[in-house]
């Protein structure tokens, strides 16, 4: 079963989301987190760091595991996701390549209203991360 590592950068009560390109086979034009497939011989943390550098030009400096879940697709196409909360990084997030068309910092309220999340399982997790940033009880 394929595994994907993704990173949720947070600052000032917001979480950084990336809009997937309309040319993507899976979840085109939907908001998600930057990240990608864990390659053979890699652990999830290494993959998350590599993918964030490749996709948005940042190198995580401090992170912690935020949770994991399986996709809700059929068993033949299911994927396991590993989500990391990144609260310190080096570099400035920017679009690199053509996997994403936009980056946006969203608050908890904006995340909860965002109907275009590629992975609905992320909604509550990301809203909680954003609220934790502001000290608002979840």
DSSP file (Angstrom, degrees, kcal/mol; ACC not computed):
  #  RESIDUE AA STRUCTURE BP1 BP2  ACC     N-H-->O    O-->H-N    N-H-->O    O-->H-N    TCO  KAPPA ALPHA  PHI   PSI    X-CA   Y-CA   Z-CA
    1    1 A X              0   0    0      0, 0.0    78,-0.1     0, 0.0    76,-0.1   0.000 360.0 360.0 360.0 126.7    0.0    0.0    0.0
    2    2 A X  E     -a   79   0A   0     76,-0.5    78,-2.4     1,-0.0     2,-0.4  -0.259 360.0-151.4 -61.3 148.6    1.5    3.4   -1.0
    3    3 A X  E     -a   80   0A   0     35,-0.3    35,-2.6    76,-0.2     2,-0.4  -0.971   7.5-163.7-125.4 141.6    2.4    5.8    1.8
    4    4 A X  E     -aB  81  37A   0     76,-2.9    78,-2.8    -2,-0.4     2,-0.5  -0.980   5.7-155.4-127.7 135.2    2.4    9.6    1.6
    5    5 A X  E     -aB  82  36A   0     31,-2.7    31,-2.0    -2,-0.4     2,-0.3  -0.940  17.9-179.6-110.5 129.9    4.0   12.0    4.0
    6    6 A X  E     -aB  83  35A   0     76,-2.8    78,-2.3    -2,-0.5     2,-0.4  -0.941  16.5-141.0-130.7 151.9    2.6   15.6    4.2
    7    7 A X  E     -a   84   0A   0     27,-2.3     2,-0.8    -2,-0.3    27,-0.5  -0.944   1.0-156.5-119.7 131.5    3.6   18.6    6.2
    8    8 A X  E     -a   85   0A   0     76,-3.5    78,-2.4    -2,-0.4     2,-0.3  -0.866  14.9-160.8-104.0  98.5    1.3   21.2    7.8
    9    9 A X  E     -a   86   0A   0     -2,-0.8     7,-2.5     7,-0.4     2,-0.4  -0.627  14.2-172.6 -76.9 134.9    3.2   24.5    8.3
   10   10 A X  E     +D   15   0B   0     76,-1.9     2,-0.3    -2,-0.3     5,-0.2  -0.978  15.5 157.3-133.3 147.2    1.5   26.7   10.8
   11   11 A X  E >   -D   14   0B   0      3,-2.0     3,-1.6    -2,-0.4   123,-0.1  -0.929  65.8  -1.2-162.0 140.9    2.1   30.3   12.0
   12   12 A X  T 3  S-     0   0    0     -2,-0.3     3,-0.1     1,-0.3   122,-0.1   0.819 129.9 -48.1  49.1  41.9    0.0   33.0   13.7
   13   13 A X  T 3  S+     0   0    0      1,-0.3    95,-0.5   116,-0.1     2,-0.3   0.674 118.3 102.0  77.9  16.7   -3.1   30.9   13.9
   14   14 A X  E <   -DE  11 107B   0     -3,-1.6    -3,-2.0    93,-0.2     2,-0.4  -0.903  56.4-147.1-130.4 160.4   -3.0   29.8   10.2
   15   15 A X  E     -DE  10 106B   0     91,-2.4    91,-2.7    -2,-0.3     2,-0.5  -0.980  24.9-119.9-125.8 139.6   -2.0   26.7    8.3
   16   16 A X  E     - E   0 105B   0     -7,-2.5    -7,-0.4    -2,-0.4     2,-0.3  -0.687  32.5-175.3 -84.3 121.6   -0.4   26.7    4.8
   17   17 A X  E     - E   0 104B   0     87,-2.9    87,-2.5    -2,-0.5     2,-0.4  -0.850  12.9-147.5-113.5 153.6   -2.5   24.9    2.2
   18   18 A X  E     -FE  32 103B   0     14,-2.9    14,-2.2    -2,-0.3     2,-0.6  -0.972  13.5-132.5-121.3 132.7   -1.5   24.2   -1.4
   19   19 A X  E     -FE  31 102B   0     83,-2.7    82,-2.4    -2,-0.4    83,-0.7  -0.749  27.6-127.0 -86.0 123.5   -4.0   24.1   -4.3
   20   20 A X  E     - E   0 100B   0     10,-3.2     9,-1.0    -2,-0.6    80,-0.3  -0.413  31.1 -99.7 -68.9 142.5   -3.4   21.0   -6.5
   21   21 A X    >   -     0   0    0     78,-2.8     3,-1.5     7,-0.2     8,-0.6  -0.214  22.6-121.9 -60.5 150.8   -3.0   21.7  -10.2
   22   22 A X  T 3  S+     0   0    0      6,-0.3     6,-0.1     1,-0.3    -1,-0.1   0.665 111.9  63.4 -68.2 -15.1   -5.9   21.0  -12.5
   23   23 A X  T 3  S+     0   0    0     75,-0.2    -1,-0.3    76,-0.0     2,-0.1   0.498  76.4 113.0 -86.7  -4.2   -3.7   18.6  -14.3
   24   24 A X    <   -     0   0    0     -3,-1.5     4,-0.3     1,-0.1    -4,-0.0  -0.463  63.9-143.2 -70.8 139.9   -3.3   16.2  -11.3
   25   25 A X  S    S+     0   0    0     -2,-0.1     2,-0.5     1,-0.1     3,-0.3   0.882  87.6  51.2 -68.4 -38.9   -4.9   12.8  -11.7
   26   26 A X  S    S-     0   0    0      1,-0.2    -1,-0.1    -3,-0.0    92,-0.1  -0.887 128.3 -14.6-107.7 127.4   -6.0   12.6   -8.1
   27   27 A X  S >  S-     0   0    0     -2,-0.5     3,-1.2     1,-0.1    -7,-0.2   0.894  78.6-163.5  53.4  51.2   -8.0   15.5   -6.5
   28   28 A X  T 3   +     0   0    0     -4,-0.3    -6,-0.3    -3,-0.3    -7,-0.2  -0.346  69.4   9.7 -63.6 146.7   -7.3   18.2   -9.2
   29   29 A X  T 3  S+     0   0    0     -9,-1.0     2,-0.3    -8,-0.6    -1,-0.2   0.681 100.8 125.5  59.9  22.1   -8.0   21.8   -8.1
   30   30 A X    <   -     0   0    0     -3,-1.2   -10,-3.2    -9,-0.2     2,-0.3  -0.785  64.4-110.8-108.6 154.4   -8.4   20.8   -4.5
   31   31 A X  E     +Fg  19 117B   0     85,-2.6    87,-3.4    -2,-0.3    88,-0.5  -0.629  51.1 143.1 -81.6 140.5   -6.7   22.2   -1.4
   32   32 A X  E     -F   18   0B   0    -14,-2.2   -14,-2.9    -2,-0.3     2,-0.3  -0.830  48.9 -82.4-153.8-168.9   -4.2   19.9    0.4
   33   33 A X        -     0   0    0     -2,-0.2   -25,-0.1   -16,-0.2   -16,-0.1  -0.831  47.5-102.6-105.3 147.9   -0.9   19.9    2.2
   34   34 A X  S    S+     0   0    0    -27,-0.5   -27,-2.3    -2,-0.3     2,-0.3  -0.423  73.8  92.0 -65.9 146.1    2.4   19.8    0.4
   35   35 A X  E     -B    6   0A   0    -29,-0.2     2,-0.3    16,-0.2   -29,-0.2  -0.940  43.2-163.3 156.1-173.8    4.0   16.3    0.5
   36   36 A X  E     -B    5   0A   0    -31,-2.0   -31,-2.7    -2,-0.3    15,-0.1  -0.967  37.7 -22.5-177.0-168.1    4.3   13.2   -1.4
   37   37 A X  E     -B    4   0A   0     -2,-0.3     2,-0.6   -33,-0.2   -33,-0.3  -0.243  52.9-122.9 -64.3 140.6    5.1    9.5   -1.7
   38   38 A X        -     0   0    0    -35,-2.6   -35,-0.3     4,-0.0     2,-0.1  -0.758  33.7-139.0 -81.4 121.8    7.6    7.9    0.7
   39   39 A X    >   -     0   0    0     -2,-0.6     3,-2.3     4,-0.2     8,-0.1  -0.406  31.7 -77.4 -83.6 160.0   10.3    6.4   -1.4
   40   40 A X  T 3  S+     0   0    0      1,-0.3    -1,-0.1    -2,-0.1     3,-0.1  -0.309 120.6  18.4 -57.0 132.1   11.9    3.0   -0.8
   41   41 A X  T 3  S+     0   0    0      1,-0.3     2,-0.3    -3,-0.1    -1,-0.3   0.366 103.7 111.0  86.8  -4.5   14.4    3.2    2.0
   42   42 A X    <   -     0   0    0     -3,-2.3    -1,-0.3     4,-0.0     2,-0.2  -0.730  59.3-139.8 -99.7 148.9   12.9    6.4    3.4
   43   43 A X     >  -     0   0    0     -2,-0.3     4,-2.3    -3,-0.1     5,-0.2  -0.619  34.2-102.3 -95.9 170.5   11.0    6.9    6.6
   44   44 A X  H  > S+     0   0    0     -2,-0.2     4,-2.5     1,-0.2     5,-0.2   0.870 119.7  51.9 -62.4 -39.0    8.0    9.2    6.7
   45   45 A X  H  > S+     0   0    0      2,-0.2     4,-2.3     1,-0.2    -1,-0.2   0.919 110.5  47.7 -65.7 -42.8    9.8   12.1    8.4
   46   46 A X  H  > S+     0   0    0      1,-0.2     4,-2.5     2,-0.2    -2,-0.2   0.916 112.6  49.7 -62.8 -43.4   12.6   12.1    5.8
   47   47 A X  H  X S+     0   0    0     -4,-2.3     4,-3.0     2,-0.2     5,-0.2   0.914 109.3  51.7 -62.3 -43.4   10.1   12.0    3.0
   48   48 A X  H  X S+     0   0    0     -4,-2.5     4,-2.4     1,-0.2     5,-0.2   0.934 111.7  46.7 -60.2 -46.3    8.1   14.9    4.4
   49   49 A X  H  X S+     0   0    0     -4,-2.3     4,-1.8     2,-0.2    -2,-0.2   0.928 114.6  46.9 -62.0 -45.6   11.3   17.0    4.7
   50   50 A X  H  X S+     0   0    0     -4,-2.5     4,-2.5     1,-0.2    -2,-0.2   0.928 113.2  48.7 -61.6 -46.5   12.3   16.1    1.1
   51   51 A X  H  X S+     0   0    0     -4,-3.0     4,-2.8     1,-0.2     5,-0.3   0.888 109.1  51.6 -65.1 -39.9    8.9   16.8   -0.3
   52   52 A X  H  X>S+     0   0    0     -4,-2.4     4,-2.2    -5,-0.2     6,-1.2   0.886 112.2  47.6 -65.0 -36.4    8.5   20.2    1.4
   53   53 A X  H  X5S+     0   0    0     -4,-1.8     4,-0.9     4,-0.3    -2,-0.2   0.922 116.0  44.2 -67.7 -43.3   11.9   21.3    0.0
   54   54 A X  H  <5S+     0   0    0     -4,-2.5    -2,-0.2    -5,-0.2    -1,-0.2   0.879 123.6  33.8 -68.4 -38.5   11.0   20.0   -3.5
   55   55 A X  H  <5S+     0   0    0     -4,-2.8    41,-1.5    -5,-0.2    -3,-0.2   0.848 137.4   9.8 -91.8 -36.5    7.4   21.5   -3.6
   56   56 A X  H  <5S-     0   0    0     -4,-2.2    38,-1.8    -5,-0.3    -3,-0.2   0.344  94.1-114.9-131.4   7.0    7.6   24.7   -1.6
   57   57 A X  S  <<S+     0   0    0     -4,-0.9     2,-0.4    -5,-0.6    35,-0.3   0.751  71.1 122.9  71.5  26.1   11.3   25.4   -0.9
   58   58 A X        -     0   0    0     -6,-1.2     2,-0.6    33,-0.1    -1,-0.2  -0.933  49.9-148.8-120.3 147.3   11.3   25.1    2.8
   59   59 A X  E     -C   90   0A   0     31,-2.5    31,-2.4    -2,-0.4   -10,-0.1  -0.947  26.6-126.2-112.2 112.3   13.4   22.8    5.1
   60   60 A X  E     +C   89   0A   0     -2,-0.6    29,-0.3    29,-0.2     3,-0.1  -0.271  28.2 178.0 -56.7 137.9   11.5   21.8    8.3
   61   61 A X  E    S+     0   0A   0     27,-3.4     2,-0.4     1,-0.4    28,-0.2   0.662  71.1  19.5-110.6 -32.1   13.5   22.5   11.4
   62   62 A X  E    S+C   88   0A   0     26,-2.1    25,-1.5     2,-0.0    26,-1.2  -0.982  73.3 145.7-144.7 130.3   11.0   21.4   14.1
   63   63 A X  E     -C   86   0A   0     -2,-0.4     2,-0.3    23,-0.2    23,-0.2  -0.971  23.8-157.4-154.4 165.2    8.0   19.1   13.6
   64   64 A X  E     -C   85   0A   0     21,-1.8    21,-3.0    -2,-0.3     2,-0.2  -0.990  38.1 -92.1-147.5 152.6    5.9   16.5   15.3
   65   65 A X  E     -C   84   0A   0     -2,-0.3    19,-0.3    19,-0.2     3,-0.1  -0.452  35.8-177.1 -64.8 126.6    3.6   13.7   14.1
   66   66 A X  E     -     0   0A   0     17,-3.1     2,-0.2     1,-0.4    18,-0.2   0.654  52.9 -69.9-101.0 -20.5    0.1   15.1   14.0
   67   67 A X  E     -C   83   0A   0     16,-1.3    16,-3.1     2,-0.0    -1,-0.4  -0.824  39.2-122.5 150.2 171.6   -1.7   11.9   12.9
   68   68 A X  E     +C   82   0A   0     -2,-0.2     2,-0.3    14,-0.2    14,-0.2  -0.962  22.4 169.5-143.3 159.9   -2.3    9.4   10.2
   69   69 A X  E     -C   81   0A   0     12,-1.6    12,-3.4    -2,-0.3     2,-0.3  -0.979  29.6-113.2-162.8 162.7   -5.2    7.9    8.3
   70   70 A X  E     -C   80   0A   0     -2,-0.3    10,-0.2    10,-0.2     8,-0.0  -0.744  38.5-104.3 -99.8 152.4   -6.0    5.8    5.3
   71   71 A X        -     0   0    0      8,-2.7    -1,-0.1    -2,-0.3     7,-0.1  -0.303  22.6-126.8 -69.2 160.8   -7.7    7.1    2.2
   72   72 A X  S    S+     0   0    0      6,-0.1    -1,-0.1    -2,-0.0     3,-0.1   0.109  72.7 114.1 -97.8  21.7  -11.4    6.2    1.7
   73   73 A X  S    S-     0   0    0      1,-0.2     5,-0.1     6,-0.1     6,-0.0  -0.166  81.3 -66.1 -80.9-179.1  -10.8    4.8   -1.7
   74   74 A X    >>  -     0   0    0      1,-0.1     3,-1.4     3,-0.1     4,-0.7  -0.293  53.0-105.2 -65.2 155.8  -11.2    1.1   -2.7
   75   75 A X  G >4 S+     0   0    0      1,-0.3     3,-0.6     2,-0.2    -1,-0.1   0.817 120.0  57.7 -53.9 -33.2   -8.8   -1.3   -1.1
   76   76 A X  G 34 S+     0   0    0      1,-0.2    -1,-0.3   -75,-0.0    -2,-0.0   0.796 118.1  30.7 -69.3 -26.8   -6.8   -1.6   -4.4
   77   77 A X  G <4 S+     0   0    0     -3,-1.4    -1,-0.2   -76,-0.1    -2,-0.2   0.245  89.0 131.4-115.4  12.8   -6.1    2.1   -4.5
   78   78 A X    <<  -     0   0    0     -4,-0.7   -76,-0.5    -3,-0.6     2,-0.3  -0.318  35.6-164.2 -71.9 152.9   -6.0    3.0   -0.8
   79   79 A X  E     -a    2   0A   0    -78,-0.1    -8,-2.7    -6,-0.0     2,-0.5  -0.964  15.9-132.0-135.1 146.6   -3.1    5.0    0.5
   80   80 A X  E     -aC   3  70A   0    -78,-2.4   -76,-2.9    -2,-0.3     2,-0.4  -0.896  22.3-154.6-101.9 131.3   -1.8    5.7    4.0
   81   81 A X  E     -aC   4  69A   0    -12,-3.4   -12,-1.6    -2,-0.5     2,-0.5  -0.883   7.6-162.7-108.4 136.5   -1.1    9.3    5.0
   82   82 A X  E     -aC   5  68A   0    -78,-2.8   -76,-2.8    -2,-0.4     2,-0.5  -0.980  13.9-160.5-115.9 118.1    1.3   10.5    7.6
   83   83 A X  E     -aC   6  67A   0    -16,-3.1   -17,-3.1    -2,-0.5   -16,-1.3  -0.865   5.8-168.7-108.0 130.5    0.7   14.1    8.7
   84   84 A X  E     -aC   7  65A   0    -78,-2.3   -76,-3.5    -2,-0.5     2,-0.6  -0.954  18.1-138.1-118.9 135.5    3.4   16.2   10.4
   85   85 A X  E     -aC   8  64A   0    -21,-3.0   -21,-1.8    -2,-0.4     2,-0.6  -0.831  21.5-165.3 -89.5 118.8    2.8   19.6   12.1
   86   86 A X  E     +aC   9  63A   0    -78,-2.4   -76,-1.9    -2,-0.6   -23,-0.2  -0.929  20.6 164.0-109.6 116.8    5.8   21.8   11.2
   87   87 A X  E     +     0   0A   0    -25,-1.5     2,-0.3    -2,-0.6   -24,-0.1   0.385  67.2  40.9-115.3   3.3    6.1   25.0   13.3
   88   88 A X  E     + C   0  62A   0    -26,-1.2   -27,-3.4     2,-0.0   -26,-2.1  -0.954  66.6 153.6-149.9 131.9    9.7   26.0   12.5
   89   89 A X  E     - C   0  60A   0     -2,-0.3     2,-0.4   -29,-0.3   -29,-0.2  -0.962  37.9-118.7-151.4 165.5   11.4   25.9    9.1
   90   90 A X  E    S+ C   0  59A   0    -31,-2.4   -31,-2.5    -2,-0.3     2,-0.1  -0.923  76.3  27.1-109.9 134.4   14.1   27.5    7.0
   91   91 A X  S    S-     0   0    0     -2,-0.4     2,-0.5   -33,-0.2   -33,-0.1  -0.339  87.6 -80.1 104.8 170.8   13.2   29.3    3.8
   92   92 A X        -     0   0    0    -35,-0.3    -2,-0.0    -2,-0.1     0, 0.0  -0.956  46.8-110.4-114.3 125.3   10.1   31.1    2.6
   93   93 A X        +     0   0    0     -2,-0.5     2,-0.3   -35,-0.0   -36,-0.2  -0.284  52.8 153.3 -57.3 130.8    7.2   29.0    1.2
   94   94 A X        -     0   0    0    -38,-1.8     2,-0.3     8,-0.0   -36,-0.1  -0.979  48.9 -89.2-153.2 157.8    6.8   29.5   -2.5
   95   95 A X        -     0   0    0     -2,-0.3     2,-0.4     6,-0.1   -39,-0.2  -0.543  41.6-178.8 -72.6 131.8    5.5   27.5   -5.5
   96   96 A X        -     0   0    0    -41,-1.5     3,-0.5    -2,-0.3     4,-0.3  -0.999  52.8 -11.1-130.0 134.0    8.1   25.3   -7.2
   97   97 A X  S    S-     0   0    0     -2,-0.4     3,-0.1     1,-0.2   -42,-0.0  -0.294  94.0 -70.9  74.5-162.2    7.3   23.1  -10.2
   98   98 A X  S    S+     0   0    0      1,-0.1   -75,-0.2    -3,-0.0    -1,-0.2   0.210  99.1  98.9-121.0  15.5    3.7   22.6  -11.5
   99   99 A X  S    S+     0   0    0     -3,-0.5   -78,-2.8   -79,-0.1     2,-0.3   0.838  91.6  32.6 -70.5 -31.3    2.2   20.3   -8.8
  100  100 A X  E     -E   20   0B   0     -4,-0.3   -80,-0.2   -80,-0.3     3,-0.1  -0.903  56.3-165.5-126.2 153.6    0.4   23.2   -7.2
  101  101 A X  E    S+     0   0B   0    -82,-2.4     2,-0.3    -2,-0.3   -81,-0.1   0.527  74.4  18.1-112.6 -10.8   -1.0   26.5   -8.5
  102  102 A X  E     -E   19   0B   0    -83,-0.7   -83,-2.7    -8,-0.1     2,-0.4  -0.984  54.1-152.7-160.2 145.8   -1.5   28.5   -5.3
  103  103 A X  E     +E   18   0B   0     -2,-0.3     2,-0.3   -85,-0.2   -85,-0.2  -0.968  22.7 176.3-117.6 140.7   -0.4   28.6   -1.6
  104  104 A X  E     -E   17   0B   0    -87,-2.5   -87,-2.9    -2,-0.4     2,-0.6  -0.984  29.0-135.4-149.1 135.5   -2.6   30.2    1.0
  105  105 A X  E     -E   16   0B   0     -2,-0.3     2,-0.4   -89,-0.2   -89,-0.2  -0.797  33.2-169.5 -85.3 122.9   -2.5   30.6    4.8
  106  106 A X  E     -E   15   0B   0    -91,-2.7   -91,-2.4    -2,-0.6     2,-0.1  -0.914  15.7-134.4-119.8 143.2   -5.9   29.7    6.2
  107  107 A X  E  >  -E   14   0B   0     -2,-0.4     4,-2.4   -93,-0.2     5,-0.2  -0.312  37.4 -98.8 -80.1 171.8   -7.4   30.2    9.7
  108  108 A X  H  > S+     0   0    0    -95,-0.5     4,-2.5     1,-0.2     5,-0.2   0.915 125.4  50.6 -58.1 -44.6   -9.3   27.4   11.5
  109  109 A X  H  > S+     0   0    0      1,-0.2     4,-1.5     2,-0.2    -1,-0.2   0.905 110.9  48.2 -62.9 -41.5  -12.6   29.0   10.4
  110  110 A X  H  > S+     0   0    0      2,-0.2     4,-1.2     1,-0.2    -1,-0.2   0.885 111.4  50.7 -66.7 -38.0  -11.5   29.2    6.8
  111  111 A X  H  < S+     0   0    0     -4,-2.4     3,-0.4     1,-0.2    -2,-0.2   0.926 109.2  50.3 -64.2 -44.8  -10.4   25.5    6.9
  112  112 A X  H  < S+     0   0    0     -4,-2.5    -1,-0.2     1,-0.2    -2,-0.2   0.815 115.4  43.4 -65.4 -29.6  -13.7   24.3    8.3
  113  113 A X  H  < S+     0   0    0     -4,-1.5     2,-0.7    -5,-0.2    -1,-0.2   0.652  86.1 109.2 -87.2 -16.2  -15.6   26.2    5.6
  114  114 A X    ><  -     0   0    0     -4,-1.2     3,-0.7    -3,-0.4     9,-0.0  -0.472  43.4-178.5 -69.4 106.5  -13.3   25.1    2.8
  115  115 A X  T 3  S+     0   0    0     -2,-0.7    -1,-0.2     1,-0.2     5,-0.1   0.556  70.2  71.0 -81.8  -8.4  -15.3   22.7    0.8
  116  116 A X  T 3   +     0   0    0      3,-0.0   -85,-2.6   -86,-0.0     2,-0.3   0.066  60.5 137.4-102.1  26.2  -12.5   22.0   -1.6
  117  117 A X  B <   -g   31   0B   0     -3,-0.7     3,-0.2   -87,-0.2   -85,-0.2  -0.555  49.0-145.8 -71.5 132.7  -10.2   20.0    0.6
  118  118 A X  S    S+     0   0    0    -87,-3.4     2,-0.6    -2,-0.3    -1,-0.2   0.871  93.5  37.7 -64.0 -37.1   -8.7   17.0   -1.3
  119  119 A X    >   -     0   0    0    -88,-0.5     3,-2.4     1,-0.1     4,-0.4  -0.898  67.9-166.4-120.2 100.5   -8.7   14.9    1.9
  120  120 A X  T >  S+     0   0    0     -2,-0.6     3,-1.3     1,-0.3     4,-0.4   0.760  85.5  72.3 -59.0 -23.6  -11.8   15.6    4.1
  121  121 A X  T 3> S+     0   0    0      1,-0.2     4,-0.6     2,-0.1    -1,-0.3   0.717  90.8  60.9 -63.4 -18.7  -10.0   13.7    7.0
  122  122 A X  H <> S+     0   0    0     -3,-2.4     4,-3.1     1,-0.2     5,-0.4   0.706  80.9  84.8 -79.6 -20.6   -7.7   16.8    7.2
  123  123 A X  H <> S+     0   0    0     -3,-1.3     4,-2.2    -4,-0.4     5,-0.2   0.918  96.9  34.4 -53.4 -57.1  -10.4   19.3    8.1
  124  124 A X  H  > S+     0   0    0     -4,-0.4     4,-2.4     1,-0.2    -1,-0.2   0.903 118.1  53.3 -67.1 -40.8  -10.6   18.8   11.8
  125  125 A X  H  X S+     0   0    0     -4,-0.6     4,-1.8     1,-0.2    -2,-0.2   0.925 113.2  42.7 -60.4 -45.8   -6.9   18.0   12.2
  126  126 A X  H  X S+     0   0    0     -4,-3.1     4,-2.4     2,-0.2    -1,-0.2   0.885 112.2  52.9 -70.6 -39.1   -5.9   21.3   10.4
  127  127 A X  H  X S+     0   0    0     -4,-2.2     4,-2.4    -5,-0.4    -1,-0.2   0.909 109.5  50.3 -61.6 -40.6   -8.5   23.4   12.2
  128  128 A X  H  X S+     0   0    0     -4,-2.4     4,-2.3     2,-0.2    -1,-0.2   0.889 109.5  50.6 -64.6 -39.6   -7.1   22.1   15.6
  129  129 A X  H  X S+     0   0    0     -4,-1.8     4,-1.6     2,-0.2    -2,-0.2   0.920 111.4  47.9 -63.9 -43.3   -3.5   22.9   14.6
  130  130 A X  H  X S+     0   0    0     -4,-2.4     4,-0.9     1,-0.2    -2,-0.2   0.911 112.9  48.1 -64.1 -42.0   -4.6   26.5   13.6
  131  131 A X  H >X>S+     0   0    0     -4,-2.4     5,-1.7     1,-0.2     4,-1.0   0.874 107.0  56.5 -67.7 -35.9   -6.5   27.0   16.9
  132  132 A X  H 3<5S+     0   0    0     -4,-2.3     3,-0.5     1,-0.2    -1,-0.2   0.874 101.7  58.5 -61.1 -36.1   -3.5   25.6   18.9
  133  133 A X  H 3<5S+     0   0    0     -4,-1.6    -1,-0.2     1,-0.2    -2,-0.2   0.825 111.9  39.1 -61.6 -33.4   -1.4   28.3   17.3
  134  134 A X  H <<5S-     0   0    0     -4,-0.9    -1,-0.2    -3,-0.5    -2,-0.2   0.528 112.2-115.9 -96.1  -6.9   -3.7   31.0   18.7
  135  135 A X  T  <5 +     0   0    0     -4,-1.0     2,-0.3    -3,-0.5    -3,-0.2   0.564  65.4 147.0  81.8   8.3   -4.3   29.4   22.0
  136  136 A X      < -     0   0    0     -5,-1.7    -1,-0.3    -6,-0.2    -2,-0.1  -0.624  55.8-110.2 -76.6 132.3   -8.0   29.0   21.3
  137  137 A X              0   0    0     -2,-0.3    -1,-0.1     1,-0.2    -5,-0.0  -0.378 360.0 360.0 -64.1 140.1   -9.4   25.8   22.8
  138  138 A X              0   0    0     -2,-0.1    -1,-0.2   -10,-0.0    -2,-0.0   0.474 360.0 360.0 -76.5 360.0  -10.3   23.2   20.3
